[in-house]
Amino acid sequence: MRNPFLLLAGAIACSLFFSCATSSEQPEGQKTEKPVIVAYVGGFRGNLTENVNPNKLSHINYAFVNVLGNRAVLTNEKTDTVNFRLLNELKKVNKDLKILISLGGWSWSKYFSDAVLSDTSNRNFSQSSVDIVAKYDLDGVDIDWEYPNMIGDSNVYRPEDKQNYTILFKNLREQLDSLGKVTGKKYFVTTAVGGNVDYTSTTEMDKVAQYCDFINLMAYDFAGGNDTLSNHHTGLFPSSPEKSKFSNTDEGVKMFLNAGVPADKLVIGMGFYGKGWEMATTENNGLFRRTVKPVRGGGFGYIKDSLENKNGFVKYWDDVAKSPYIFNAEKKIFISYDDERSIKEKCDYIRKNGLRGAMFWEYEDDPKENLLSVLAKEFGYVQ
């Protein structure tokens, strides 16, 4: 992995050739010149190692801040403090770049329900996250609760999550606006949401959207290790009659639009990593066939450099789903992922449908910026 923030000199040099063109973003639903490009950057591993290019991003979501008791907690404050400093230094290259803390994630969402259960605990919890933003001179809060009133990763959950989730965003909006009156800054409130039907039935997304600057649809993991049939894990459209409903980006978008989320507040998440299975048969090159067990998919950088049309893997394109996949017939291994072509298809979809932009998980999976460069070019961040 490349050394991280030796990048500043290089990025400054790059800015002589490329337009440092992230949008002059304004919160609270105002129109932007360019679609947003939101990157999740993983601080949960420790010190950042990603060579983050600030010229190709509008927002960075720092993953993750833990939820313990009714407080937002930095589990390794010493490391997080260094990471926040490094990320803020990127603003020397791109003054419009925004750094948000992302709370929860799959592993740290266990106690969201407890944290927001009462009016007092809800306010105290949201204030604790705002205090982190203020202390480290950051730009907002992203809530990644996986998932309200659902068990997720053995989470505490209850029916009251539905209303308490909404109240959390109301509190965040009010408290960040109050902070802004002191600092003169505008702060962001965002959330990551699951691309399945359960999420809109266990939340009040029309109300939540009123308090959010935008909403990041996790349009990936539509297929996973427990599935008995392989499928595209981040496909744009359905191409399998067995798994068409709510198992692709288009259906997820429609679901949230129908739930009352404005199109210009909806951001499409893209998976910069693959999902893989060992298959029971070589039929149909592994697509839509019975799985035996999950196998490593890997990040896009690994897939492109080591697997695409290499080492027994052959690359295929599903023109209905607008999605690639690779298959090793000898080992019966199938891997679904996004590539440069599918990312461009999603950019076209975002523009066509008037959506807010793109988000991706996660930065380190694309070390050579193959996918990020497509986003940046398509949305006018670079020439």
C-alpha beads as a LAMMPS data file, in Angstrom:
LAMMPS data file: protein, C-alpha beads

383 atoms
382 bonds

1 atom types
1 bond types

-500.0 500.0 xlo xhi
-500.0 500.0 ylo yhi
-500.0 500.0 zlo zhi

Masses

1 110.0

Atoms # bond

1 1 1 0.000 0.000 0.000
2 1 1 1.353 3.435 -0.867
3 1 1 2.475 5.779 1.886
4 1 1 -0.466 8.036 2.618
5 1 1 -0.081 11.647 2.974
6 1 1 3.207 12.110 1.285
7 1 1 0.512 12.830 -1.292
8 1 1 0.273 16.545 -0.637
9 1 1 3.162 17.612 -2.855
10 1 1 2.032 15.260 -5.606
11 1 1 -1.579 16.300 -5.342
12 1 1 -0.647 19.973 -5.484
13 1 1 1.358 19.254 -8.621
14 1 1 -1.577 17.352 -10.099
15 1 1 -3.792 20.341 -9.500
16 1 1 -1.711 22.281 -12.018
17 1 1 -3.019 19.896 -14.666
18 1 1 -6.474 19.057 -13.378
19 1 1 -9.206 21.362 -12.234
20 1 1 -9.485 21.211 -8.469
21 1 1 -13.154 21.065 -9.089
22 1 1 -15.148 19.727 -6.216
23 1 1 -18.346 21.660 -5.930
24 1 1 -18.748 24.611 -3.619
25 1 1 -21.113 22.454 -1.655
26 1 1 -23.916 23.963 0.357
27 1 1 -25.875 21.826 2.807
28 1 1 -29.616 21.559 3.212
29 1 1 -30.483 20.359 -0.256
30 1 1 -29.149 23.243 -2.325
31 1 1 -28.165 22.420 -5.885
32 1 1 -24.518 21.767 -6.640
33 1 1 -22.542 22.374 -9.810
34 1 1 -21.345 18.784 -9.874
35 1 1 -22.655 15.525 -8.479
36 1 1 -21.055 14.637 -5.158
37 1 1 -18.397 11.925 -4.915
38 1 1 -18.375 10.475 -1.406
39 1 1 -15.601 8.091 -0.303
40 1 1 -15.621 5.934 2.781
41 1 1 -12.103 5.909 4.215
42 1 1 -11.417 3.193 6.781
43 1 1 -9.941 4.437 10.041
44 1 1 -11.143 1.332 11.877
45 1 1 -7.970 -0.481 10.797
46 1 1 -5.729 2.055 12.528
47 1 1 -3.434 4.584 10.870
48 1 1 -4.581 5.548 7.391
49 1 1 -2.528 4.102 4.561
50 1 1 -4.631 5.246 1.617
51 1 1 -3.040 7.736 -0.755
52 1 1 -6.218 9.795 -0.861
53 1 1 -6.600 12.108 -3.858
54 1 1 -8.627 15.126 -2.700
55 1 1 -9.104 16.451 -6.236
56 1 1 -11.414 13.565 -7.121
57 1 1 -13.702 13.774 -4.060
58 1 1 -16.273 16.102 -2.573
59 1 1 -16.743 14.278 0.746
60 1 1 -14.868 11.769 2.883
61 1 1 -16.777 9.686 5.429
62 1 1 -14.404 8.532 8.155
63 1 1 -15.353 4.988 9.134
64 1 1 -16.119 4.453 11.902
65 1 1 -17.010 6.090 15.195
66 1 1 -18.386 3.612 17.729
67 1 1 -21.742 3.722 19.522
68 1 1 -21.385 2.861 23.211
69 1 1 -23.952 3.629 25.892
70 1 1 -25.602 6.770 24.608
71 1 1 -22.422 8.320 23.296
72 1 1 -20.439 8.487 20.068
73 1 1 -16.996 7.200 21.013
74 1 1 -13.577 7.211 19.357
75 1 1 -12.343 3.713 20.184
76 1 1 -8.731 4.690 19.531
77 1 1 -8.619 8.425 20.046
78 1 1 -4.856 8.702 19.552
79 1 1 -5.021 7.094 16.113
80 1 1 -8.248 8.847 15.132
81 1 1 -6.771 12.206 16.102
82 1 1 -3.835 11.667 13.741
83 1 1 -6.163 10.500 10.985
84 1 1 -8.397 13.561 11.368
85 1 1 -5.362 15.826 11.108
86 1 1 -4.166 14.069 7.947
87 1 1 -7.588 14.247 6.329
88 1 1 -7.983 17.922 7.180
89 1 1 -4.607 18.601 5.553
90 1 1 -6.145 17.504 2.259
91 1 1 -8.117 20.744 2.328
92 1 1 -4.874 22.551 1.535
93 1 1 -5.221 20.963 -1.894
94 1 1 -9.012 21.089 -2.194
95 1 1 -10.531 23.761 0.028
96 1 1 -14.052 22.499 -0.717
97 1 1 -13.424 18.957 0.536
98 1 1 -15.683 17.937 3.445
99 1 1 -14.723 15.448 6.172
100 1 1 -17.532 13.697 8.045
101 1 1 -17.469 11.137 10.832
102 1 1 -19.509 8.033 10.088
103 1 1 -21.128 6.394 13.109
104 1 1 -21.839 2.687 13.370
105 1 1 -21.291 0.467 10.380
106 1 1 -22.039 -3.242 10.378
107 1 1 -20.041 -4.082 13.505
108 1 1 -20.625 -0.992 15.637
109 1 1 -24.401 -0.559 15.259
110 1 1 -25.254 -2.869 18.155
111 1 1 -26.333 -0.162 20.590
112 1 1 -27.901 2.499 18.380
113 1 1 -31.354 1.497 19.589
114 1 1 -30.364 2.027 23.243
115 1 1 -28.544 5.264 22.490
116 1 1 -31.622 6.966 21.018
117 1 1 -34.328 5.319 23.127
118 1 1 -35.376 8.323 25.221
119 1 1 -35.543 11.989 24.299
120 1 1 -32.700 12.735 26.697
121 1 1 -30.423 9.916 25.561
122 1 1 -31.127 10.767 21.918
123 1 1 -30.126 14.399 22.429
124 1 1 -27.063 13.438 24.431
125 1 1 -25.981 10.926 21.809
126 1 1 -26.325 13.335 18.910
127 1 1 -24.562 16.047 20.898
128 1 1 -21.631 13.706 21.602
129 1 1 -21.134 13.236 17.857
130 1 1 -21.392 16.975 17.253
131 1 1 -18.777 17.500 19.981
132 1 1 -16.352 15.293 18.004
133 1 1 -17.008 17.361 14.890
134 1 1 -16.329 20.567 16.803
135 1 1 -13.207 19.290 18.590
136 1 1 -11.481 18.121 15.413
137 1 1 -12.769 20.838 13.061
138 1 1 -14.687 18.405 10.871
139 1 1 -17.673 19.043 8.609
140 1 1 -20.549 16.844 9.700
141 1 1 -22.018 13.520 10.755
142 1 1 -22.962 10.461 8.706
143 1 1 -25.201 7.890 10.435
144 1 1 -24.594 4.304 9.312
145 1 1 -27.096 2.435 11.482
146 1 1 -27.324 -1.123 10.152
147 1 1 -30.268 -1.313 10.725
148 1 1 -33.176 0.341 12.619
149 1 1 -35.581 -2.275 14.022
150 1 1 -33.566 -5.095 12.440
151 1 1 -31.128 -7.469 14.082
152 1 1 -28.184 -6.735 11.778
153 1 1 -25.031 -8.043 13.456
154 1 1 -26.787 -9.276 16.641
155 1 1 -27.992 -5.751 17.398
156 1 1 -30.329 -4.498 20.072
157 1 1 -33.454 -3.447 18.200
158 1 1 -37.053 -2.487 18.922
159 1 1 -40.113 -1.054 17.099
160 1 1 -39.444 2.386 18.599
161 1 1 -36.361 2.621 16.375
162 1 1 -38.579 3.854 13.562
163 1 1 -39.464 7.158 15.216
164 1 1 -36.254 7.472 17.220
165 1 1 -34.219 7.248 14.016
166 1 1 -36.066 10.307 12.707
167 1 1 -35.612 12.201 15.971
168 1 1 -31.870 11.507 15.831
169 1 1 -31.583 13.402 12.543
170 1 1 -33.713 16.243 13.840
171 1 1 -31.385 16.584 16.817
172 1 1 -28.267 16.412 14.667
173 1 1 -29.579 19.071 12.311
174 1 1 -30.468 21.429 15.158
175 1 1 -27.226 20.893 17.066
176 1 1 -24.988 21.248 14.016
177 1 1 -26.858 24.376 12.978
178 1 1 -26.249 25.766 16.474
179 1 1 -22.552 24.964 16.151
180 1 1 -22.537 26.702 12.793
181 1 1 -23.773 29.921 14.361
182 1 1 -20.647 29.892 16.499
183 1 1 -18.117 28.823 13.863
184 1 1 -19.650 30.374 10.767
185 1 1 -19.445 26.992 9.000
186 1 1 -22.170 24.988 7.330
187 1 1 -22.306 21.360 8.507
188 1 1 -23.567 18.210 6.841
189 1 1 -25.968 15.554 8.040
190 1 1 -26.050 12.380 5.940
191 1 1 -26.915 8.725 6.359
192 1 1 -26.122 5.401 4.720
193 1 1 -29.212 3.282 4.052
194 1 1 -29.721 -0.337 3.042
195 1 1 -30.961 -0.999 -0.473
196 1 1 -33.710 -3.413 0.529
197 1 1 -37.432 -3.220 1.190
198 1 1 -37.102 -3.693 4.940
199 1 1 -35.218 -0.420 5.384
200 1 1 -38.034 1.773 4.142
201 1 1 -40.617 -0.144 6.163
202 1 1 -38.683 0.305 9.425
203 1 1 -37.876 4.005 8.947
204 1 1 -39.616 7.261 8.013
205 1 1 -37.385 8.209 5.120
206 1 1 -39.569 11.076 3.939
207 1 1 -39.125 12.743 7.343
208 1 1 -35.464 11.793 7.666
209 1 1 -34.749 13.352 4.271
210 1 1 -35.937 16.740 5.550
211 1 1 -32.995 16.856 7.958
212 1 1 -30.354 15.275 5.705
213 1 1 -28.270 17.000 3.077
214 1 1 -28.208 13.741 1.164
215 1 1 -28.768 10.021 1.656
216 1 1 -26.240 7.370 0.618
217 1 1 -27.923 4.263 -0.788
218 1 1 -25.740 1.210 -0.158
219 1 1 -26.407 -0.268 -3.589
220 1 1 -24.127 -3.244 -3.043
221 1 1 -24.235 -6.543 -1.142
222 1 1 -27.439 -7.380 -3.026
223 1 1 -25.934 -10.861 -3.137
224 1 1 -23.952 -12.421 -0.324
225 1 1 -22.329 -15.479 1.130
226 1 1 -25.529 -17.009 2.459
227 1 1 -27.283 -16.941 -0.904
228 1 1 -27.982 -20.285 -2.546
229 1 1 -27.903 -18.720 -6.030
230 1 1 -25.152 -16.445 -7.321
231 1 1 -26.097 -12.976 -8.528
232 1 1 -24.641 -9.524 -9.138
233 1 1 -23.913 -7.980 -5.753
234 1 1 -23.928 -4.418 -7.089
235 1 1 -25.793 -4.681 -10.402
236 1 1 -27.578 -1.697 -11.895
237 1 1 -30.625 -3.539 -13.256
238 1 1 -32.195 -6.971 -12.654
239 1 1 -31.391 -9.770 -15.053
240 1 1 -32.429 -12.776 -12.987
241 1 1 -36.134 -13.634 -12.664
242 1 1 -35.396 -15.419 -9.370
243 1 1 -33.909 -12.322 -7.721
244 1 1 -35.209 -9.248 -9.443
245 1 1 -37.098 -7.378 -6.757
246 1 1 -34.948 -5.142 -4.551
247 1 1 -31.737 -6.884 -5.588
248 1 1 -30.309 -4.180 -7.811
249 1 1 -29.574 -0.473 -7.826
250 1 1 -32.548 0.610 -9.940
251 1 1 -35.089 -1.118 -7.705
252 1 1 -33.399 0.325 -4.622
253 1 1 -33.583 3.837 -6.053
254 1 1 -37.262 3.451 -6.893
255 1 1 -37.958 2.154 -3.399
256 1 1 -36.471 5.234 -1.729
257 1 1 -38.073 7.637 -4.188
258 1 1 -41.429 5.998 -3.435
259 1 1 -40.688 6.376 0.271
260 1 1 -40.462 10.140 -0.179
261 1 1 -36.731 10.790 -0.624
262 1 1 -36.213 13.548 -3.229
263 1 1 -34.117 12.467 -6.192
264 1 1 -31.643 15.300 -5.653
265 1 1 -30.912 13.999 -2.157
266 1 1 -30.248 10.402 -3.194
267 1 1 -26.639 9.271 -3.680
268 1 1 -25.853 5.920 -5.313
269 1 1 -23.388 3.687 -3.509
270 1 1 -20.966 1.599 -5.563
271 1 1 -19.043 -1.473 -4.435
272 1 1 -15.317 -1.153 -5.092
273 1 1 -14.896 -4.812 -4.143
274 1 1 -16.112 -8.217 -5.264
275 1 1 -18.320 -10.954 -3.831
276 1 1 -17.418 -14.528 -4.676
277 1 1 -18.679 -18.089 -4.426
278 1 1 -17.574 -21.578 -5.207
279 1 1 -20.230 -22.913 -7.537
280 1 1 -21.852 -26.320 -7.843
281 1 1 -21.664 -26.263 -11.648
282 1 1 -19.935 -24.535 -14.549
283 1 1 -23.265 -23.833 -16.261
284 1 1 -23.862 -20.256 -17.442
285 1 1 -20.319 -19.410 -16.328
286 1 1 -21.538 -19.489 -12.742
287 1 1 -24.159 -16.749 -13.043
288 1 1 -27.551 -17.484 -11.441
289 1 1 -26.515 -20.974 -10.449
290 1 1 -26.384 -22.859 -7.158
291 1 1 -23.581 -21.892 -4.785
292 1 1 -21.544 -24.196 -2.582
293 1 1 -19.803 -21.723 -0.281
294 1 1 -18.576 -18.125 -0.267
295 1 1 -15.008 -17.340 -1.325
296 1 1 -12.919 -14.178 -1.265
297 1 1 -13.881 -11.564 -3.816
298 1 1 -11.245 -8.958 -2.967
299 1 1 -10.963 -5.277 -3.772
300 1 1 -11.123 -4.035 -7.358
301 1 1 -7.379 -3.437 -7.470
302 1 1 -6.743 -7.089 -6.660
303 1 1 -9.395 -8.291 -9.101
304 1 1 -8.070 -6.167 -11.966
305 1 1 -4.399 -6.928 -11.424
306 1 1 -4.631 -10.620 -10.493
307 1 1 -7.893 -12.084 -11.750
308 1 1 -9.408 -10.344 -14.782
309 1 1 -8.602 -12.729 -17.658
310 1 1 -5.726 -14.140 -15.587
311 1 1 -5.028 -17.256 -13.535
312 1 1 -7.873 -19.226 -15.059
313 1 1 -10.489 -16.456 -14.689
314 1 1 -12.430 -15.206 -17.701
315 1 1 -14.257 -11.872 -17.651
316 1 1 -17.881 -11.592 -18.809
317 1 1 -20.408 -8.761 -19.165
318 1 1 -24.131 -8.948 -18.383
319 1 1 -25.641 -6.323 -20.665
320 1 1 -29.009 -6.439 -18.903
321 1 1 -27.655 -5.881 -15.403
322 1 1 -24.888 -3.623 -16.803
323 1 1 -22.485 -5.532 -14.627
324 1 1 -19.272 -7.568 -15.059
325 1 1 -18.313 -10.874 -13.507
326 1 1 -15.452 -13.332 -13.745
327 1 1 -15.500 -17.109 -13.639
328 1 1 -12.854 -19.786 -13.192
329 1 1 -14.294 -22.940 -14.703
330 1 1 -11.610 -25.230 -13.315
331 1 1 -12.089 -24.063 -9.735
332 1 1 -15.773 -23.192 -10.245
333 1 1 -15.278 -19.767 -8.687
334 1 1 -17.622 -16.906 -9.600
335 1 1 -16.992 -13.277 -8.589
336 1 1 -19.340 -10.306 -9.026
337 1 1 -18.010 -6.736 -8.882
338 1 1 -18.023 -3.249 -10.423
339 1 1 -15.529 -2.248 -13.123
340 1 1 -14.842 0.899 -15.147
341 1 1 -17.652 0.146 -17.602
342 1 1 -20.292 -0.501 -14.940
343 1 1 -19.253 2.630 -13.019
344 1 1 -19.765 4.698 -16.175
345 1 1 -23.194 3.109 -16.658
346 1 1 -24.093 4.159 -13.116
347 1 1 -22.858 7.702 -13.730
348 1 1 -25.131 7.892 -16.770
349 1 1 -27.998 6.581 -14.619
350 1 1 -27.336 9.212 -11.933
351 1 1 -27.445 12.039 -14.462
352 1 1 -30.481 10.664 -16.267
353 1 1 -32.472 10.379 -13.038
354 1 1 -31.388 13.662 -11.476
355 1 1 -29.725 12.006 -8.492
356 1 1 -27.247 13.725 -6.184
357 1 1 -24.130 11.740 -7.012
358 1 1 -22.053 8.707 -6.103
359 1 1 -20.676 7.121 -2.947
360 1 1 -18.330 4.167 -2.724
361 1 1 -17.056 1.642 -0.229
362 1 1 -14.164 1.899 0.150
363 1 1 -11.151 3.919 -0.873
364 1 1 -8.396 1.376 -0.281
365 1 1 -10.008 -1.154 -2.640
366 1 1 -9.065 0.986 -5.660
367 1 1 -5.419 1.945 -4.996
368 1 1 -4.659 2.887 -8.615
369 1 1 -7.835 4.992 -8.865
370 1 1 -9.151 3.059 -11.856
371 1 1 -12.764 3.358 -10.719
372 1 1 -12.444 6.692 -8.932
373 1 1 -10.983 8.256 -12.073
374 1 1 -14.091 7.233 -14.022
375 1 1 -16.296 8.944 -11.433
376 1 1 -14.130 12.054 -11.394
377 1 1 -14.066 12.363 -15.178
378 1 1 -17.767 11.640 -15.645
379 1 1 -18.751 14.236 -13.020
380 1 1 -16.319 16.913 -14.152
381 1 1 -13.785 16.829 -11.320
382 1 1 -10.921 16.250 -13.767
383 1 1 -10.509 16.638 -17.517

Bonds

1 1 1 2
2 1 2 3
3 1 3 4
4 1 4 5
5 1 5 6
6 1 6 7
7 1 7 8
8 1 8 9
9 1 9 10
10 1 10 11
11 1 11 12
12 1 12 13
13 1 13 14
14 1 14 15
15 1 15 16
16 1 16 17
17 1 17 18
18 1 18 19
19 1 19 20
20 1 20 21
21 1 21 22
22 1 22 23
23 1 23 24
24 1 24 25
25 1 25 26
26 1 26 27
27 1 27 28
28 1 28 29
29 1 29 30
30 1 30 31
31 1 31 32
32 1 32 33
33 1 33 34
34 1 34 35
35 1 35 36
36 1 36 37
37 1 37 38
38 1 38 39
39 1 39 40
40 1 40 41
41 1 41 42
42 1 42 43
43 1 43 44
44 1 44 45
45 1 45 46
46 1 46 47
47 1 47 48
48 1 48 49
49 1 49 50
50 1 50 51
51 1 51 52
52 1 52 53
53 1 53 54
54 1 54 55
55 1 55 56
56 1 56 57
57 1 57 58
58 1 58 59
59 1 59 60
60 1 60 61
61 1 61 62
62 1 62 63
63 1 63 64
64 1 64 65
65 1 65 66
66 1 66 67
67 1 67 68
68 1 68 69
69 1 69 70
70 1 70 71
71 1 71 72
72 1 72 73
73 1 73 74
74 1 74 75
75 1 75 76
76 1 76 77
77 1 77 78
78 1 78 79
79 1 79 80
80 1 80 81
81 1 81 82
82 1 82 83
83 1 83 84
84 1 84 85
85 1 85 86
86 1 86 87
87 1 87 88
88 1 88 89
89 1 89 90
90 1 90 91
91 1 91 92
92 1 92 93
93 1 93 94
94 1 94 95
95 1 95 96
96 1 96 97
97 1 97 98
98 1 98 99
99 1 99 100
100 1 100 101
101 1 101 102
102 1 102 103
103 1 103 104
104 1 104 105
105 1 105 106
106 1 106 107
107 1 107 108
108 1 108 109
109 1 109 110
110 1 110 111
111 1 111 112
112 1 112 113
113 1 113 114
114 1 114 115
115 1 115 116
116 1 116 117
117 1 117 118
118 1 118 119
119 1 119 120
120 1 120 121
121 1 121 122
122 1 122 123
123 1 123 124
124 1 124 125
125 1 125 126
126 1 126 127
127 1 127 128
128 1 128 129
129 1 129 130
130 1 130 131
131 1 131 132
132 1 132 133
133 1 133 134
134 1 134 135
135 1 135 136
136 1 136 137
137 1 137 138
138 1 138 139
139 1 139 140
140 1 140 141
141 1 141 142
142 1 142 143
143 1 143 144
144 1 144 145
145 1 145 146
146 1 146 147
147 1 147 148
148 1 148 149
149 1 149 150
150 1 150 151
151 1 151 152
152 1 152 153
153 1 153 154
154 1 154 155
155 1 155 156
156 1 156 157
157 1 157 158
158 1 158 159
159 1 159 160
160 1 160 161
161 1 161 162
162 1 162 163
163 1 163 164
164 1 164 165
165 1 165 166
166 1 166 167
167 1 167 168
168 1 168 169
169 1 169 170
170 1 170 171
171 1 171 172
172 1 172 173
173 1 173 174
174 1 174 175
175 1 175 176
176 1 176 177
177 1 177 178
178 1 178 179
179 1 179 180
180 1 180 181
181 1 181 182
182 1 182 183
183 1 183 184
184 1 184 185
185 1 185 186
186 1 186 187
187 1 187 188
188 1 188 189
189 1 189 190
190 1 190 191
191 1 191 192
192 1 192 193
193 1 193 194
194 1 194 195
195 1 195 196
196 1 196 197
197 1 197 198
198 1 198 199
199 1 199 200
200 1 200 201
201 1 201 202
202 1 202 203
203 1 203 204
204 1 204 205
205 1 205 206
206 1 206 207
207 1 207 208
208 1 208 209
209 1 209 210
210 1 210 211
211 1 211 212
212 1 212 213
213 1 213 214
214 1 214 215
215 1 215 216
216 1 216 217
217 1 217 218
218 1 218 219
219 1 219 220
220 1 220 221
221 1 221 222
222 1 222 223
223 1 223 224
224 1 224 225
225 1 225 226
226 1 226 227
227 1 227 228
228 1 228 229
229 1 229 230
230 1 230 231
231 1 231 232
232 1 232 233
233 1 233 234
234 1 234 235
235 1 235 236
236 1 236 237
237 1 237 238
238 1 238 239
239 1 239 240
240 1 240 241
241 1 241 242
242 1 242 243
243 1 243 244
244 1 244 245
245 1 245 246
246 1 246 247
247 1 247 248
248 1 248 249
249 1 249 250
250 1 250 251
251 1 251 252
252 1 252 253
253 1 253 254
254 1 254 255
255 1 255 256
256 1 256 257
257 1 257 258
258 1 258 259
259 1 259 260
260 1 260 261
261 1 261 262
262 1 262 263
263 1 263 264
264 1 264 265
265 1 265 266
266 1 266 267
267 1 267 268
268 1 268 269
269 1 269 270
270 1 270 271
271 1 271 272
272 1 272 273
273 1 273 274
274 1 274 275
275 1 275 276
276 1 276 277
277 1 277 278
278 1 278 279
279 1 279 280
280 1 280 281
281 1 281 282
282 1 282 283
283 1 283 284
284 1 284 285
285 1 285 286
286 1 286 287
287 1 287 288
288 1 288 289
289 1 289 290
290 1 290 291
291 1 291 292
292 1 292 293
293 1 293 294
294 1 294 295
295 1 295 296
296 1 296 297
297 1 297 298
298 1 298 299
299 1 299 300
300 1 300 301
301 1 301 302
302 1 302 303
303 1 303 304
304 1 304 305
305 1 305 306
306 1 306 307
307 1 307 308
308 1 308 309
309 1 309 310
310 1 310 311
311 1 311 312
312 1 312 313
313 1 313 314
314 1 314 315
315 1 315 316
316 1 316 317
317 1 317 318
318 1 318 319
319 1 319 320
320 1 320 321
321 1 321 322
322 1 322 323
323 1 323 324
324 1 324 325
325 1 325 326
326 1 326 327
327 1 327 328
328 1 328 329
329 1 329 330
330 1 330 331
331 1 331 332
332 1 332 333
333 1 333 334
334 1 334 335
335 1 335 336
336 1 336 337
337 1 337 338
338 1 338 339
339 1 339 340
340 1 340 341
341 1 341 342
342 1 342 343
343 1 343 344
344 1 344 345
345 1 345 346
346 1 346 347
347 1 347 348
348 1 348 349
349 1 349 350
350 1 350 351
351 1 351 352
352 1 352 353
353 1 353 354
354 1 354 355
355 1 355 356
356 1 356 357
357 1 357 358
358 1 358 359
359 1 359 360
360 1 360 361
361 1 361 362
362 1 362 363
363 1 363 364
364 1 364 365
365 1 365 366
366 1 366 367
367 1 367 368
368 1 368 369
369 1 369 370
370 1 370 371
371 1 371 372
372 1 372 373
373 1 373 374
374 1 374 375
375 1 375 376
376 1 376 377
377 1 377 378
378 1 378 379
379 1 379 380
380 1 380 381
381 1 381 382
382 1 382 383
